[in-house]
Amino acid sequence: MVKTGRPKSDNPKAFKVSSRLNQEEYERLKKYASIRNLTISQLLRQKILEMIDTES
């Protein structure tokens, strides 16, 4: 029998982090991500890792 659905990821993202933003902060974040053709999640992951790498 053939399995259906989405294939398993080689590097699953199992942890969720949340934050609260006001309307202006959210709009600025959305615009920044859109200009760079990224989702908000992709942008946040990228920027968090950049910050960690530069401070290490």
mmCIF entry with sequence, helices, sheets and N, C-alpha, C, O atoms, coordinates in Angstrom:
data_MODEL
# 
_entry.id   MODEL 
# 
_entity.id                         1 
_entity.type                       polymer 
_entity.pdbx_number_of_molecules   1 
# 
_entity_poly.entity_id                      1 
_entity_poly.type                           'polypeptide(L)' 
_entity_poly.nstd_linkage                   no 
_entity_poly.nstd_monomer                   no 
_entity_poly.pdbx_seq_one_letter_code       MVKTGRPKSDNPKAFKVSSRLNQEEYERLKKYASIRNLTISQLLRQKILEMIDTES 
_entity_poly.pdbx_seq_one_letter_code_can   MVKTGRPKSDNPKAFKVSSRLNQEEYERLKKYASIRNLTISQLLRQKILEMIDTES 
_entity_poly.pdbx_strand_id                 A 
# 
loop_
_entity_poly_seq.entity_id 
_entity_poly_seq.num 
_entity_poly_seq.mon_id 
_entity_poly_seq.hetero 
1 1  MET n 
1 2  VAL n 
1 3  LYS n 
1 4  THR n 
1 5  GLY n 
1 6  ARG n 
1 7  PRO n 
1 8  LYS n 
1 9  SER n 
1 10 ASP n 
1 11 ASN n 
1 12 PRO n 
1 13 LYS n 
1 14 ALA n 
1 15 PHE n 
1 16 LYS n 
1 17 VAL n 
1 18 SER n 
1 19 SER n 
1 20 ARG n 
1 21 LEU n 
1 22 ASN n 
1 23 GLN n 
1 24 GLU n 
1 25 GLU n 
1 26 TYR n 
1 27 GLU n 
1 28 ARG n 
1 29 LEU n 
1 30 LYS n 
1 31 LYS n 
1 32 TYR n 
1 33 ALA n 
1 34 SER n 
1 35 ILE n 
1 36 ARG n 
1 37 ASN n 
1 38 LEU n 
1 39 THR n 
1 40 ILE n 
1 41 SER n 
1 42 GLN n 
1 43 LEU n 
1 44 LEU n 
1 45 ARG n 
1 46 GLN n 
1 47 LYS n 
1 48 ILE n 
1 49 LEU n 
1 50 GLU n 
1 51 MET n 
1 52 ILE n 
1 53 ASP n 
1 54 THR n 
1 55 GLU n 
1 56 SER n 
# 
_struct_asym.id          A 
_struct_asym.entity_id   1 
# 
loop_
_struct_conf.conf_type_id 
_struct_conf.id 
_struct_conf.pdbx_PDB_helix_id 
_struct_conf.beg_label_comp_id 
_struct_conf.beg_label_asym_id 
_struct_conf.beg_label_seq_id 
_struct_conf.pdbx_beg_PDB_ins_code 
_struct_conf.end_label_comp_id 
_struct_conf.end_label_asym_id 
_struct_conf.end_label_seq_id 
_struct_conf.pdbx_end_PDB_ins_code 
_struct_conf.beg_auth_comp_id 
_struct_conf.beg_auth_asym_id 
_struct_conf.beg_auth_seq_id 
_struct_conf.end_auth_comp_id 
_struct_conf.end_auth_asym_id 
_struct_conf.end_auth_seq_id 
_struct_conf.pdbx_PDB_helix_class 
_struct_conf.details 
_struct_conf.pdbx_PDB_helix_length 
HELX_P HELX_P1 AA1 GLN A 23 ? ILE A 35 ? GLN A 23 ILE A 35 1 ? 13 
HELX_P HELX_P2 AA2 ILE A 40 ? GLU A 55 ? ILE A 40 GLU A 55 1 ? 16 
# 
_struct_conf_type.id          HELX_P 
_struct_conf_type.criteria    ? 
_struct_conf_type.reference   ? 
# 
loop_
_atom_site.group_PDB 
_atom_site.id 
_atom_site.type_symbol 
_atom_site.label_atom_id 
_atom_site.label_alt_id 
_atom_site.label_comp_id 
_atom_site.label_asym_id 
_atom_site.label_entity_id 
_atom_site.label_seq_id 
_atom_site.pdbx_PDB_ins_code 
_atom_site.Cartn_x 
_atom_site.Cartn_y 
_atom_site.Cartn_z 
_atom_site.occupancy 
_atom_site.B_iso_or_equiv 
_atom_site.pdbx_formal_charge 
_atom_site.auth_seq_id 
_atom_site.auth_comp_id 
_atom_site.auth_asym_id 
_atom_site.auth_atom_id 
_atom_site.pdbx_PDB_model_num 
ATOM 1   N N  . MET A 1 1  ? 0.835  -1.177 0.000  1.00 0.00 ? 1  MET A N  1 
ATOM 2   C CA . MET A 1 1  ? 0.000  0.000  0.000  1.00 0.00 ? 1  MET A CA 1 
ATOM 3   C C  . MET A 1 1  ? 0.888  1.253  0.000  1.00 0.00 ? 1  MET A C  1 
ATOM 4   O O  . MET A 1 1  ? 1.869  1.317  0.741  1.00 0.00 ? 1  MET A O  1 
ATOM 5   N N  . VAL A 1 2  ? 0.554  2.222  -0.809 1.00 0.00 ? 2  VAL A N  1 
ATOM 6   C CA . VAL A 1 2  ? 1.311  3.454  -0.958 1.00 0.00 ? 2  VAL A CA 1 
ATOM 7   C C  . VAL A 1 2  ? 0.867  4.457  0.112  1.00 0.00 ? 2  VAL A C  1 
ATOM 8   O O  . VAL A 1 2  ? -0.327 4.668  0.325  1.00 0.00 ? 2  VAL A O  1 
ATOM 9   N N  . LYS A 1 3  ? 1.857  5.075  0.785  1.00 0.00 ? 3  LYS A N  1 
ATOM 10  C CA . LYS A 1 3  ? 1.534  6.100  1.774  1.00 0.00 ? 3  LYS A CA 1 
ATOM 11  C C  . LYS A 1 3  ? 1.178  7.396  1.057  1.00 0.00 ? 3  LYS A C  1 
ATOM 12  O O  . LYS A 1 3  ? 1.774  7.733  0.033  1.00 0.00 ? 3  LYS A O  1 
ATOM 13  N N  . THR A 1 4  ? 0.208  8.117  1.596  1.00 0.00 ? 4  THR A N  1 
ATOM 14  C CA . THR A 1 4  ? -0.175 9.403  1.026  1.00 0.00 ? 4  THR A CA 1 
ATOM 15  C C  . THR A 1 4  ? 0.107  10.495 2.043  1.00 0.00 ? 4  THR A C  1 
ATOM 16  O O  . THR A 1 4  ? 0.339  10.223 3.221  1.00 0.00 ? 4  THR A O  1 
ATOM 17  N N  . GLY A 1 5  ? 0.085  11.720 1.576  1.00 0.00 ? 5  GLY A N  1 
ATOM 18  C CA . GLY A 1 5  ? 0.311  12.848 2.465  1.00 0.00 ? 5  GLY A CA 1 
ATOM 19  C C  . GLY A 1 5  ? 1.680  13.464 2.257  1.00 0.00 ? 5  GLY A C  1 
ATOM 20  O O  . GLY A 1 5  ? 2.415  13.115 1.333  1.00 0.00 ? 5  GLY A O  1 
ATOM 21  N N  . ARG A 1 6  ? 1.988  14.369 3.126  1.00 0.00 ? 6  ARG A N  1 
ATOM 22  C CA . ARG A 1 6  ? 3.248  15.119 3.037  1.00 0.00 ? 6  ARG A CA 1 
ATOM 23  C C  . ARG A 1 6  ? 4.420  14.230 3.445  1.00 0.00 ? 6  ARG A C  1 
ATOM 24  O O  . ARG A 1 6  ? 4.329  13.492 4.426  1.00 0.00 ? 6  ARG A O  1 
ATOM 25  N N  . PRO A 1 7  ? 5.526  14.300 2.690  1.00 0.00 ? 7  PRO A N  1 
ATOM 26  C CA . PRO A 1 7  ? 6.709  13.503 3.065  1.00 0.00 ? 7  PRO A CA 1 
ATOM 27  C C  . PRO A 1 7  ? 7.329  14.021 4.366  1.00 0.00 ? 7  PRO A C  1 
ATOM 28  O O  . PRO A 1 7  ? 7.222  15.204 4.689  1.00 0.00 ? 7  PRO A O  1 
ATOM 29  N N  . LYS A 1 8  ? 7.971  13.129 5.097  1.00 0.00 ? 8  LYS A N  1 
ATOM 30  C CA . LYS A 1 8  ? 8.627  13.497 6.346  1.00 0.00 ? 8  LYS A CA 1 
ATOM 31  C C  . LYS A 1 8  ? 9.812  14.415 6.057  1.00 0.00 ? 8  LYS A C  1 
ATOM 32  O O  . LYS A 1 8  ? 10.526 14.228 5.071  1.00 0.00 ? 8  LYS A O  1 
ATOM 33  N N  . SER A 1 9  ? 10.013 15.394 6.914  1.00 0.00 ? 9  SER A N  1 
ATOM 34  C CA . SER A 1 9  ? 11.124 16.329 6.779  1.00 0.00 ? 9  SER A CA 1 
ATOM 35  C C  . SER A 1 9  ? 12.403 15.723 7.335  1.00 0.00 ? 9  SER A C  1 
ATOM 36  O O  . SER A 1 9  ? 12.374 14.972 8.310  1.00 0.00 ? 9  SER A O  1 
ATOM 37  N N  . ASP A 1 10 ? 13.529 16.058 6.706  1.00 0.00 ? 10 ASP A N  1 
ATOM 38  C CA . ASP A 1 10 ? 14.821 15.616 7.212  1.00 0.00 ? 10 ASP A CA 1 
ATOM 39  C C  . ASP A 1 10 ? 15.203 16.370 8.485  1.00 0.00 ? 10 ASP A C  1 
ATOM 40  O O  . ASP A 1 10 ? 15.970 15.869 9.308  1.00 0.00 ? 10 ASP A O  1 
ATOM 41  N N  . ASN A 1 11 ? 14.666 17.566 8.635  1.00 0.00 ? 11 ASN A N  1 
ATOM 42  C CA . ASN A 1 11 ? 14.977 18.398 9.790  1.00 0.00 ? 11 ASN A CA 1 
ATOM 43  C C  . ASN A 1 11 ? 13.677 19.023 10.319 1.00 0.00 ? 11 ASN A C  1 
ATOM 44  O O  . ASN A 1 11 ? 13.433 20.211 10.108 1.00 0.00 ? 11 ASN A O  1 
ATOM 45  N N  . PRO A 1 12 ? 12.849 18.233 11.000 1.00 0.00 ? 12 PRO A N  1 
ATOM 46  C CA . PRO A 1 12 ? 11.551 18.762 11.437 1.00 0.00 ? 12 PRO A CA 1 
ATOM 47  C C  . PRO A 1 12 ? 11.701 19.879 12.467 1.00 0.00 ? 12 PRO A C  1 
ATOM 48  O O  . PRO A 1 12 ? 12.622 19.875 13.284 1.00 0.00 ? 12 PRO A O  1 
ATOM 49  N N  . LYS A 1 13 ? 10.790 20.815 12.411 1.00 0.00 ? 13 LYS A N  1 
ATOM 50  C CA . LYS A 1 13 ? 10.780 21.921 13.365 1.00 0.00 ? 13 LYS A CA 1 
ATOM 51  C C  . LYS A 1 13 ? 9.755  21.580 14.441 1.00 0.00 ? 13 LYS A C  1 
ATOM 52  O O  . LYS A 1 13 ? 8.560  21.827 14.280 1.00 0.00 ? 13 LYS A O  1 
ATOM 53  N N  . ALA A 1 14 ? 10.244 21.007 15.543 1.00 0.00 ? 14 ALA A N  1 
ATOM 54  C CA . ALA A 1 14 ? 9.370  20.464 16.564 1.00 0.00 ? 14 ALA A CA 1 
ATOM 55  C C  . ALA A 1 14 ? 9.040  21.449 17.681 1.00 0.00 ? 14 ALA A C  1 
ATOM 56  O O  . ALA A 1 14 ? 8.150  21.183 18.489 1.00 0.00 ? 14 ALA A O  1 
ATOM 57  N N  . PHE A 1 15 ? 9.734  22.574 17.741 1.00 0.00 ? 15 PHE A N  1 
ATOM 58  C CA . PHE A 1 15 ? 9.530  23.508 18.838 1.00 0.00 ? 15 PHE A CA 1 
ATOM 59  C C  . PHE A 1 15 ? 8.899  24.795 18.337 1.00 0.00 ? 15 PHE A C  1 
ATOM 60  O O  . PHE A 1 15 ? 9.247  25.306 17.273 1.00 0.00 ? 15 PHE A O  1 
ATOM 61  N N  . LYS A 1 16 ? 7.971  25.305 19.120 1.00 0.00 ? 16 LYS A N  1 
ATOM 62  C CA . LYS A 1 16 ? 7.245  26.511 18.745 1.00 0.00 ? 16 LYS A CA 1 
ATOM 63  C C  . LYS A 1 16 ? 7.563  27.609 19.756 1.00 0.00 ? 16 LYS A C  1 
ATOM 64  O O  . LYS A 1 16 ? 7.522  27.380 20.964 1.00 0.00 ? 16 LYS A O  1 
ATOM 65  N N  . VAL A 1 17 ? 7.877  28.797 19.257 1.00 0.00 ? 17 VAL A N  1 
ATOM 66  C CA . VAL A 1 17 ? 8.154  29.960 20.093 1.00 0.00 ? 17 VAL A CA 1 
ATOM 67  C C  . VAL A 1 17 ? 7.153  31.035 19.703 1.00 0.00 ? 17 VAL A C  1 
ATOM 68  O O  . VAL A 1 17 ? 6.895  31.250 18.519 1.00 0.00 ? 17 VAL A O  1 
ATOM 69  N N  . SER A 1 18 ? 6.594  31.704 20.692 1.00 0.00 ? 18 SER A N  1 
ATOM 70  C CA . SER A 1 18 ? 5.621  32.742 20.353 1.00 0.00 ? 18 SER A CA 1 
ATOM 71  C C  . SER A 1 18 ? 6.005  34.069 21.007 1.00 0.00 ? 18 SER A C  1 
ATOM 72  O O  . SER A 1 18 ? 6.741  34.117 21.993 1.00 0.00 ? 18 SER A O  1 
ATOM 73  N N  . SER A 1 19 ? 5.483  35.129 20.425 1.00 0.00 ? 19 SER A N  1 
ATOM 74  C CA . SER A 1 19 ? 5.732  36.470 20.935 1.00 0.00 ? 19 SER A CA 1 
ATOM 75  C C  . SER A 1 19 ? 4.517  37.329 20.605 1.00 0.00 ? 19 SER A C  1 
ATOM 76  O O  . SER A 1 19 ? 3.782  37.047 19.658 1.00 0.00 ? 19 SER A O  1 
ATOM 77  N N  . ARG A 1 20 ? 4.318  38.367 21.388 1.00 0.00 ? 20 ARG A N  1 
ATOM 78  C CA . ARG A 1 20 ? 3.194  39.268 21.147 1.00 0.00 ? 20 ARG A CA 1 
ATOM 79  C C  . ARG A 1 20 ? 3.735  40.584 20.594 1.00 0.00 ? 20 ARG A C  1 
ATOM 80  O O  . ARG A 1 20 ? 4.716  41.130 21.099 1.00 0.00 ? 20 ARG A O  1 
ATOM 81  N N  . LEU A 1 21 ? 3.078  41.081 19.551 1.00 0.00 ? 21 LEU A N  1 
ATOM 82  C CA . LEU A 1 21 ? 3.459  42.338 18.918 1.00 0.00 ? 21 LEU A CA 1 
ATOM 83  C C  . LEU A 1 21 ? 2.250  43.252 18.866 1.00 0.00 ? 21 LEU A C  1 
ATOM 84  O O  . LEU A 1 21 ? 1.110  42.789 18.830 1.00 0.00 ? 21 LEU A O  1 
ATOM 85  N N  . ASN A 1 22 ? 2.504  44.551 18.862 1.00 0.00 ? 22 ASN A N  1 
ATOM 86  C CA . ASN A 1 22 ? 1.382  45.460 18.638 1.00 0.00 ? 22 ASN A CA 1 
ATOM 87  C C  . ASN A 1 22 ? 1.166  45.575 17.117 1.00 0.00 ? 22 ASN A C  1 
ATOM 88  O O  . ASN A 1 22 ? 1.937  45.022 16.333 1.00 0.00 ? 22 ASN A O  1 
ATOM 89  N N  . GLN A 1 23 ? 0.135  46.282 16.722 1.00 0.00 ? 23 GLN A N  1 
ATOM 90  C CA . GLN A 1 23 ? -0.238 46.378 15.298 1.00 0.00 ? 23 GLN A CA 1 
ATOM 91  C C  . GLN A 1 23 ? 0.900  46.939 14.452 1.00 0.00 ? 23 GLN A C  1 
ATOM 92  O O  . GLN A 1 23 ? 1.198  46.408 13.382 1.00 0.00 ? 23 GLN A O  1 
ATOM 93  N N  . GLU A 1 24 ? 1.536  48.005 14.924 1.00 0.00 ? 24 GLU A N  1 
ATOM 94  C CA . GLU A 1 24 ? 2.612  48.632 14.152 1.00 0.00 ? 24 GLU A CA 1 
ATOM 95  C C  . GLU A 1 24 ? 3.802  47.682 13.986 1.00 0.00 ? 24 GLU A C  1 
ATOM 96  O O  . GLU A 1 24 ? 4.352  47.560 12.891 1.00 0.00 ? 24 GLU A O  1 
ATOM 97  N N  . GLU A 1 25 ? 4.194  47.018 15.057 1.00 0.00 ? 25 GLU A N  1 
ATOM 98  C CA . GLU A 1 25 ? 5.319  46.085 14.993 1.00 0.00 ? 25 GLU A CA 1 
ATOM 99  C C  . GLU A 1 25 ? 5.027  44.946 14.021 1.00 0.00 ? 25 GLU A C  1 
ATOM 100 O O  . GLU A 1 25 ? 5.890  44.548 13.240 1.00 0.00 ? 25 GLU A O  1 
ATOM 101 N N  . TYR A 1 26 ? 3.796  44.426 14.079 1.00 0.00 ? 26 TYR A N  1 
ATOM 102 C CA . TYR A 1 26 ? 3.414  43.326 13.189 1.00 0.00 ? 26 TYR A CA 1 
ATOM 103 C C  . TYR A 1 26 ? 3.428  43.765 11.729 1.00 0.00 ? 26 TYR A C  1 
ATOM 104 O O  . TYR A 1 26 ? 3.923  43.038 10.869 1.00 0.00 ? 26 TYR A O  1 
ATOM 105 N N  . GLU A 1 27 ? 2.894  44.934 11.446 1.00 0.00 ? 27 GLU A N  1 
ATOM 106 C CA . GLU A 1 27 ? 2.869  45.441 10.072 1.00 0.00 ? 27 GLU A CA 1 
ATOM 107 C C  . GLU A 1 27 ? 4.285  45.661 9.540  1.00 0.00 ? 27 GLU A C  1 
ATOM 108 O O  . GLU A 1 27 ? 4.572  45.346 8.385  1.00 0.00 ? 27 GLU A O  1 
ATOM 109 N N  . ARG A 1 28 ? 5.159  46.195 10.374 1.00 0.00 ? 28 ARG A N  1 
ATOM 110 C CA . ARG A 1 28 ? 6.552  46.408 9.960  1.00 0.00 ? 28 ARG A CA 1 
ATOM 111 C C  . ARG A 1 28 ? 7.242  45.080 9.690  1.00 0.00 ? 28 ARG A C  1 
ATOM 112 O O  . ARG A 1 28 ? 7.982  44.952 8.714  1.00 0.00 ? 28 ARG A O  1 
ATOM 113 N N  . LEU A 1 29 ? 7.008  44.096 10.540 1.00 0.00 ? 29 LEU A N  1 
ATOM 114 C CA . LEU A 1 29 ? 7.593  42.765 10.371 1.00 0.00 ? 29 LEU A CA 1 
ATOM 115 C C  . LEU A 1 29 ? 7.091  42.117 9.081  1.00 0.00 ? 29 LEU A C  1 
ATOM 116 O O  . LEU A 1 29 ? 7.870  41.550 8.315  1.00 0.00 ? 29 LEU A O  1 
ATOM 117 N N  . LYS A 1 30 ? 5.787  42.207 8.852  1.00 0.00 ? 30 LYS A N  1 
ATOM 118 C CA . LYS A 1 30 ? 5.187  41.639 7.643  1.00 0.00 ? 30 LYS A CA 1 
ATOM 119 C C  . LYS A 1 30 ? 5.766  42.278 6.377  1.00 0.00 ? 30 LYS A C  1 
ATOM 120 O O  . LYS A 1 30 ? 6.078  41.582 5.410  1.00 0.00 ? 30 LYS A O  1 
ATOM 121 N N  . LYS A 1 31 ? 5.906  43.595 6.393  1.00 0.00 ? 31 LYS A N  1 
ATOM 122 C CA . LYS A 1 31 ? 6.451  44.314 5.239  1.00 0.00 ? 31 LYS A CA 1 
ATOM 123 C C  . LYS A 1 31 ? 7.907  43.927 4.999  1.00 0.00 ? 31 LYS A C  1 
ATOM 124 O O  . LYS A 1 31 ? 8.305  43.683 3.860  1.00 0.00 ? 31 LYS A O  1 
ATOM 125 N N  . TYR A 1 32 ? 8.700  43.868 6.064  1.00 0.00 ? 32 TYR A N  1 
ATOM 126 C CA . TYR A 1 32 ? 10.112 43.502 5.970  1.00 0.00 ? 32 TYR A CA 1 
ATOM 127 C C  . TYR A 1 32 ? 10.266 42.110 5.366  1.00 0.00 ? 32 TYR A C  1 
ATOM 128 O O  . TYR A 1 32 ? 11.104 41.896 4.490  1.00 0.00 ? 32 TYR A O  1 
ATOM 129 N N  . ALA A 1 33 ? 9.460  41.171 5.834  1.00 0.00 ? 33 ALA A N  1 
ATOM 130 C CA . ALA A 1 33 ? 9.504  39.797 5.308  1.00 0.00 ? 33 ALA A CA 1 
ATOM 131 C C  . ALA A 1 33 ? 9.068  39.761 3.848  1.00 0.00 ? 33 ALA A C  1 
ATOM 132 O O  . ALA A 1 33 ? 9.686  39.080 3.030  1.00 0.00 ? 33 ALA A O  1 
ATOM 133 N N  . SER A 1 34 ? 8.017  40.484 3.524  1.00 0.00 ? 34 SER A N  1 
ATOM 134 C CA . SER A 1 34 ? 7.492  40.501 2.164  1.00 0.00 ? 34 SER A CA 1 
ATOM 135 C C  . SER A 1 34 ? 8.505  41.051 1.165  1.00 0.00 ? 34 SER A C  1 
ATOM 136 O O  . SER A 1 34 ? 8.661  40.503 0.074  1.00 0.00 ? 34 SER A O  1 
ATOM 137 N N  . ILE A 1 35 ? 9.186  42.116 1.527  1.00 0.00 ? 35 ILE A N  1 
ATOM 138 C CA . ILE A 1 35 ? 10.195 42.723 0.655  1.00 0.00 ? 35 ILE A CA 1 
ATOM 139 C C  . ILE A 1 35 ? 11.297 41.717 0.327  1.00 0.00 ? 35 ILE A C  1 
ATOM 140 O O  . ILE A 1 35 ? 11.847 41.723 -0.774 1.00 0.00 ? 35 ILE A O  1 
ATOM 141 N N  . ARG A 1 36 ? 11.611 40.859 1.288  1.00 0.00 ? 36 ARG A N  1 
ATOM 142 C CA . ARG A 1 36 ? 12.677 39.863 1.107  1.00 0.00 ? 36 ARG A CA 1 
ATOM 143 C C  . ARG A 1 36 ? 12.168 38.514 0.618  1.00 0.00 ? 36 ARG A C  1 
ATOM 144 O O  . ARG A 1 36 ? 12.921 37.542 0.557  1.00 0.00 ? 36 ARG A O  1 
ATOM 145 N N  . ASN A 1 37 ? 10.880 38.460 0.269  1.00 0.00 ? 37 ASN A N  1 
ATOM 146 C CA . ASN A 1 37 ? 10.241 37.224 -0.219 1.00 0.00 ? 37 ASN A CA 1 
ATOM 147 C C  . ASN A 1 37 ? 10.410 36.064 0.756  1.00 0.00 ? 37 ASN A C  1 
ATOM 148 O O  . ASN A 1 37 ? 10.718 34.940 0.359  1.00 0.00 ? 37 ASN A O  1 
ATOM 149 N N  . LEU A 1 38 ? 10.202 36.357 2.040  1.00 0.00 ? 38 LEU A N  1 
ATOM 150 C CA . LEU A 1 38 ? 10.280 35.346 3.087  1.00 0.00 ? 38 LEU A CA 1 
ATOM 151 C C  . LEU A 1 38 ? 8.973  35.321 3.861  1.00 0.00 ? 38 LEU A C  1 
ATOM 152 O O  . LEU A 1 38 ? 8.246  36.314 3.904  1.00 0.00 ? 38 LEU A O  1 
ATOM 153 N N  . THR A 1 39 ? 8.681  34.189 4.468  1.00 0.00 ? 39 THR A N  1 
ATOM 154 C CA . THR A 1 39 ? 7.574  34.171 5.418  1.00 0.00 ? 39 THR A CA 1 
ATOM 155 C C  . THR A 1 39 ? 8.086  34.783 6.712  1.00 0.00 ? 39 THR A C  1 
ATOM 156 O O  . THR A 1 39 ? 9.297  34.902 6.904  1.00 0.00 ? 39 THR A O  1 
ATOM 157 N N  . ILE A 1 40 ? 7.201  35.162 7.580  1.00 0.00 ? 40 ILE A N  1 
ATOM 158 C CA . ILE A 1 40 ? 7.615  35.712 8.870  1.00 0.00 ? 40 ILE A CA 1 
ATOM 159 C C  . ILE A 1 40 ? 8.430  34.676 9.630  1.00 0.00 ? 40 ILE A C  1 
ATOM 160 O O  . ILE A 1 40 ? 9.433  35.025 10.253 1.00 0.00 ? 40 ILE A O  1 
ATOM 161 N N  . SER A 1 41 ? 8.028  33.420 9.596  1.00 0.00 ? 41 SER A N  1 
ATOM 162 C CA . SER A 1 41 ? 8.768  32.357 10.290 1.00 0.00 ? 41 SER A CA 1 
ATOM 163 C C  . SER A 1 41 ? 10.183 32.213 9.740  1.00 0.00 ? 41 SER A C  1 
ATOM 164 O O  . SER A 1 41 ? 11.140 32.094 10.504 1.00 0.00 ? 41 SER A O  1 
ATOM 165 N N  . GLN A 1 42 ? 10.314 32.224 8.423  1.00 0.00 ? 42 GLN A N  1 
ATOM 166 C CA . GLN A 1 42 ? 11.646 32.113 7.810  1.00 0.00 ? 42 GLN A CA 1 
ATOM 167 C C  . GLN A 1 42 ? 12.522 33.290 8.222  1.00 0.00 ? 42 GLN A C  1 
ATOM 168 O O  . GLN A 1 42 ? 13.689 33.116 8.572  1.00 0.00 ? 42 GLN A O  1 
ATOM 169 N N  . LEU A 1 43 ? 11.948 34.485 8.179  1.00 0.00 ? 43 LEU A N  1 
ATOM 170 C CA . LEU A 1 43 ? 12.684 35.687 8.551  1.00 0.00 ? 43 LEU A CA 1 
ATOM 171 C C  . LEU A 1 43 ? 13.149 35.630 10.003 1.00 0.00 ? 43 LEU A C  1 
ATOM 172 O O  . LEU A 1 43 ? 14.306 35.927 10.299 1.00 0.00 ? 43 LEU A O  1 
ATOM 173 N N  . LEU A 1 44 ? 12.254 35.251 10.903 1.00 0.00 ? 44 LEU A N  1 
ATOM 174 C CA . LEU A 1 44 ? 12.618 35.189 12.314 1.00 0.00 ? 44 LEU A CA 1 
ATOM 175 C C  . LEU A 1 44 ? 13.697 34.149 12.574 1.00 0.00 ? 44 LEU A C  1 
ATOM 176 O O  . LEU A 1 44 ? 14.641 34.405 13.322 1.00 0.00 ? 44 LEU A O  1 
ATOM 177 N N  . ARG A 1 45 ? 13.563 32.967 11.956 1.00 0.00 ? 45 ARG A N  1 
ATOM 178 C CA . ARG A 1 45 ? 14.600 31.935 12.123 1.00 0.00 ? 45 ARG A CA 1 
ATOM 179 C C  . ARG A 1 45 ? 15.955 32.460 11.650 1.00 0.00 ? 45 ARG A C  1 
ATOM 180 O O  . ARG A 1 45 ? 16.965 32.309 12.337 1.00 0.00 ? 45 ARG A O  1 
ATOM 181 N N  . GLN A 1 46 ? 15.962 33.072 10.478 1.00 0.00 ? 46 GLN A N  1 
ATOM 182 C CA . GLN A 1 46 ? 17.198 33.585 9.887  1.00 0.00 ? 46 GLN A CA 1 
ATOM 183 C C  . GLN A 1 46 ? 17.834 34.652 10.793 1.00 0.00 ? 46 GLN A C  1 
ATOM 184 O O  . GLN A 1 46 ? 19.033 34.597 11.066 1.00 0.00 ? 46 GLN A O  1 
ATOM 185 N N  . LYS A 1 47 ? 17.047 35.603 11.249 1.00 0.00 ? 47 LYS A N  1 
ATOM 186 C CA . LYS A 1 47 ? 17.575 36.697 12.059 1.00 0.00 ? 47 LYS A CA 1 
ATOM 187 C C  . LYS A 1 47 ? 18.019 36.221 13.440 1.00 0.00 ? 47 LYS A C  1 
ATOM 188 O O  . LYS A 1 47 ? 19.030 36.697 13.956 1.00 0.00 ? 47 LYS A O  1 
ATOM 189 N N  . ILE A 1 48 ? 17.292 35.305 14.037 1.00 0.00 ? 48 ILE A N  1 
ATOM 190 C CA . ILE A 1 48 ? 17.684 34.763 15.340 1.00 0.00 ? 48 ILE A CA 1 
ATOM 191 C C  . ILE A 1 48 ? 19.042 34.065 15.217 1.00 0.00 ? 48 ILE A C  1 
ATOM 192 O O  . ILE A 1 48 ? 19.928 34.281 16.045 1.00 0.00 ? 48 ILE A O  1 
ATOM 193 N N  . LEU A 1 49 ? 19.205 33.241 14.199 1.00 0.00 ? 49 LEU A N  1 
ATOM 194 C CA . LEU A 1 49 ? 20.473 32.548 14.012 1.00 0.00 ? 49 LEU A CA 1 
ATOM 195 C C  . LEU A 1 49 ? 21.609 33.512 13.711 1.00 0.00 ? 49 LEU A C  1 
ATOM 196 O O  . LEU A 1 49 ? 22.728 33.309 14.184 1.00 0.00 ? 49 LEU A O  1 
ATOM 197 N N  . GLU A 1 50 ? 21.347 34.549 12.941 1.00 0.00 ? 50 GLU A N  1 
ATOM 198 C CA . GLU A 1 50 ? 22.371 35.570 12.660 1.00 0.00 ? 50 GLU A CA 1 
ATOM 199 C C  . GLU A 1 50 ? 22.821 36.239 13.955 1.00 0.00 ? 50 GLU A C  1 
ATOM 200 O O  . GLU A 1 50 ? 24.018 36.435 14.167 1.00 0.00 ? 50 GLU A O  1 
ATOM 201 N N  . MET A 1 51 ? 21.875 36.588 14.818 1.00 0.00 ? 51 MET A N  1 
ATOM 202 C CA . MET A 1 51 ? 22.215 37.222 16.087 1.00 0.00 ? 51 MET A CA 1 
ATOM 203 C C  . MET A 1 51 ? 23.041 36.307 16.962 1.00 0.00 ? 51 MET A C  1 
ATOM 204 O O  . MET A 1 51 ? 24.025 36.738 17.563 1.00 0.00 ? 51 MET A O  1 
ATOM 205 N N  . ILE A 1 52 ? 22.652 35.053 17.039 1.00 0.00 ? 52 ILE A N  1 
ATOM 206 C CA . ILE A 1 52 ? 23.383 34.087 17.859 1.00 0.00 ? 52 ILE A CA 1 
ATOM 207 C C  . ILE A 1 52 ? 24.803 33.899 17.310 1.00 0.00 ? 52 ILE A C  1 
ATOM 208 O O  . ILE A 1 52 ? 25.770 33.869 18.071 1.00 0.00 ? 52 ILE A O  1 
ATOM 209 N N  . ASP A 1 53 ? 24.917 33.774 15.994 1.00 0.00 ? 53 ASP A N  1 
ATOM 210 C CA . ASP A 1 53 ? 26.223 33.556 15.370 1.00 0.00 ? 53 ASP A CA 1 
ATOM 211 C C  . ASP A 1 53 ? 27.153 34.754 15.563 1.00 0.00 ? 53 ASP A C  1 
ATOM 212 O O  . ASP A 1 53 ? 28.352 34.570 15.775 1.00 0.00 ? 53 ASP A O  1 
ATOM 213 N N  . THR A 1 54 ? 26.629 35.962 15.495 1.00 0.00 ? 54 THR A N  1 
ATOM 214 C CA . THR A 1 54 ? 27.484 37.142 15.634 1.00 0.00 ? 54 THR A CA 1 
ATOM 215 C C  . THR A 1 54 ? 27.903 37.378 17.085 1.00 0.00 ? 54 THR A C  1 
ATOM 216 O O  . THR A 1 54 ? 28.939 37.994 17.335 1.00 0.00 ? 54 THR A O  1 
ATOM 217 N N  . GLU A 1 55 ? 27.120 36.901 18.029 1.00 0.00 ? 55 GLU A N  1 
ATOM 218 C CA . GLU A 1 55 ? 27.447 37.093 19.438 1.00 0.00 ? 55 GLU A CA 1 
ATOM 219 C C  . GLU A 1 55 ? 28.290 35.953 20.006 1.00 0.00 ? 55 GLU A C  1 
ATOM 220 O O  . GLU A 1 55 ? 28.786 36.046 21.128 1.00 0.00 ? 55 GLU A O  1 
ATOM 221 N N  . SER A 1 56 ? 28.450 34.894 19.244 1.00 0.00 ? 56 SER A N  1 
ATOM 222 C CA . SER A 1 56 ? 29.232 33.738 19.734 1.00 0.00 ? 56 SER A CA 1 
ATOM 223 C C  . SER A 1 56 ? 30.705 33.906 19.468 1.00 0.00 ? 56 SER A C  1 
ATOM 224 O O  . SER A 1 56 ? 31.498 33.031 19.814 1.00 0.00 ? 56 SER A O  1 
# 
